[in-house]
């Protein structure tokens, strides 16, 4: 009887041993499969969850890095706060018409470029535009690039011909260069042909040095007449934006009675430095950004709305 019990125990022991070996083999196989999967998937979800795609993880990391770099740049350039980021450009562009009271005879009939001071939008964005090209401050290029601030430029040949290369660097950073005439004259005082020579002549300069004939034109001093817009159209111009506010290194000037910013306002400044201002281009940008950021505005790219 004892022998039978021992044999039964021996058989049971062997069964347990075989089961243990099978369990061990399955565990090793599962571990190997998991390791192989890990080679291709670095992030795994909890049971019942799907892991986020690697691209989404990379995108989030890049976004954090971009925010950190922007915060560091804001500190480096002594801004009060980090500039706000503009929303994505509108999928449907707003309709741009001549501002009421800024039309000329034959404005719609002749399809003349509209003169406007504000872009129709409900977004809290403004558009920074800079005229002529007299000051060529390398620090300004660095500041705007590091802070990722878009802006639109209107150039006068008389002011840029001593250094076309400075604005070539600007163009390489994605900035659009536009027409502000050859010599910055008071256009309404000129004949149609002379106005056309100033505008079309600058188109030729832009094409020669920057490879493009602009579609935006700003009349010097914001002054124009019907001949100005007729001449501009004949030169390939589609829009003639002027401005709602003008910013200097030490103050702002406003077109509207409420002396305030509005969504879609076009802001004017100039390429100026300490020869003309009590400060530099970077001082002016700091004042501009501190003001609009405090009011909850971001800088958007004008061309994205046209």
Number of C-alpha atoms within 10 A of each C-alpha: 6 7 8 9 10 11 12 12 12 12 12 12 12 12 12 12 12 12 12 12 12 12 12 12 12 12 12 12 12 12 12 12 11 11 12 11 12 12 8 8 12 10 12 13 9 7 7 6 8 10 13 11 13 11 9 10 12 11 12 11 12 12 12 12 12 12 13 12 14 17 16 15 19 19 13 12 15 13 18 15 13 18 22 16 14 17 12 8 13 12 8 8 12 12 9 17 17 20 14 8 7 14 18 17 10 11 18 13 7 11 12 25 27 22 28 21 20 22 23 15 16 9 15 19 26 25 22 25 21 19 21 25 23 19 18 17 15 12 12 18 17 13 19 17 15 16 18 15 20 19 20 21 27 22 27 25 22 15 19 18 13 10 12 15 13 15 21 14 13 17 14 10 14 12 18 21 24 24 30 26 28 22 17 18 16 14 23 15 12 14 12 18 12 15 24 23 17 25 30 23 17 26 25 17 19 21 12 11 13 18 10 15 20 22 18 23 29 25 25 19 12 13 14 20 16 16 19 26 28 20 22 29 22 14 20 17 25 20 23 23 24 22 21 22 22 19 19 21 22 12 10 16 14 15 12 11 6 8 12 13 20 20 17 23 22 24 25 21 22 19 20 23 19 11 9 11 14 13 15 21 24 20 18 23 22 18 18 22 21 17 14 18 18 13 11 11 23 21 25 24 20 21 13 11 18 15
